[in-house]
């Protein structure tokens, strides 16, 4: 389970760095990957991430609270993307891909980088 948390932390750090440094390119890549009209299949990603984090919380006690809180948040996001009102989910996704300012994307990328670094520091 530790190696799954390691992979997640490296992905969070990578996303954070790439989005902070290459915000425009990162936004264009997200537009290609994420289709606002088909969010139910995309809900699998946060659901699986949430399950991994919650299971990882009980597997490794050093990361219990951080992993548990992030896992529950990821499960909530996945449940919202899967079962939320389709128009609201589409509107939110379009805002994230088109309407959010570069500073907003960089802020969330910084948060992602900090969370990935914290998980990585606890693991190593």
N, C-alpha and C positions, 0 to 999 in steps of 0.2 A: 504494500500500500504506500510505502514511503516513496517509491519511485514514481507513482502516479501523482503524488503531491509535488514531487520535484519537476515533473513534466509540466504540470499546471503553473507552477511558479515561474518556470522559464518562459512559458507562453505569455503569461501576464507581463513579465519584464520585457520580452520582445515586442509585444503589442504596444506597451507604453513608450518604449524608446522610438520605435518606428513612427508612431503617431505624433510624438512630440517633434521629432526631427523632420519628418516628411508628412505634414498634415494633409496637404492637398492630394498627394499620391495615395495616402492611406484612405482618405474619403472616397476616392475613385475606386479603389480596390473593394471597399465595403459595399459600394453601389453595385459592383459586379457580382459579389457573393450573396448579398441579402436581397431577396425579392419581397417587397412589402405585400404583394398579393398572395404569397404562399408562406405564411408565418407558422402554420401548424407543424410542418416538417422541421423548421428551424428551431422549434421549441424543444426538440430533443437535445440540443447542445447544452442549454442551461440545466435541463433536467438531469442529464448524465453527470454534468459537472457538480451539481448539487448533491447527487447521490454519492459520488466519489468523495466529496468534501465531508459529508456527514459520516460516512463509513470511516474515512480517514481520521476524523475527530476521535472516534472511539478506539481506533487502532493505535494511534500515537498520542499519548496523554499530554505531551509537551505542547501540542498545537490544539488542544481540545476546544477552547472557547473561540479562538480565531477561526478555526476550520468549521466549527459548528455554526457560527453566525453567518459566515460566508456561504456555507452549504444551504442553510435555510433561505437565505436571500436568493441564491441561484434557483432553488426549487420554486420559490414564489414567482420569480421572473418567468421560469419555464411554464408554470401553471397559468400565469397571466397571458403569455403568448399563445398558449394552446386553447384556453377556454375564455379568454377575454372577449369583449365585444369586437367583432372584426373591424368595424370602421374606426374604433378608437385605437386598436393595435396598429392598423395601417397608418393612421394619422401620426401616431407617435414615431413609428418607423420612418415615415417620410420626413418628419421634423429632424430626426437624428441624422439621416442621410443627406438632407438638402438644407434644412433651415437652421441647424445649429451652427453657431459661429466657430471659427477656428480656435478661439480661446476656450470655448466650452469643450471641444474635442481634446484639446491639450490638457485641460483640467482633469477630465476623466482618464486620460492616458497617464497623467501623473499619479492619480489615485491607483490605477492599475499597476504602475511601476512600484509604488510603495507597498502595496499588498503583496505583489510577487516577491519583492525583496524581503519582506517580513517573513513570509512562509519559507523562503529559501534560507534565511538566517536561522530560523528555528530548526529546519531539517538538518542543516550542516552544523 
